[in-house]
Amino acid sequence: SMRCNVKTTFTLNTACTTCAAVPKILCPRGWLKITQGLGVRDCRYSVKLGENTLSLPGCHHVCKKDIEEKKCCPGFWGTECYGK
């Protein structure tokens, strides 16, 4: 084939939240959740209690999305990847 498509994988973390709530957190539309259950326990989130703000350990999920960019191989061009 004269096509040399380029596939790129993007990842993002959901917002950090209490680990009890994180199993219900969804990835954005079109993204795939690649962590399960409590996700990853390596972040901190803030809770405001009156005048004070507490920083608590929390969890988040990792989401991924594959994007395939249609490209022609070197030496080919156009929408149909024509040769010279």
Disulfide bonds with the S-S distance in Angstrom:
Cys4-Cys73 1.82
Cys16-Cys43 2.13
Cys19-Cys59 1.85
Cys27-Cys63 1.99
Cys72-Cys81 2.16
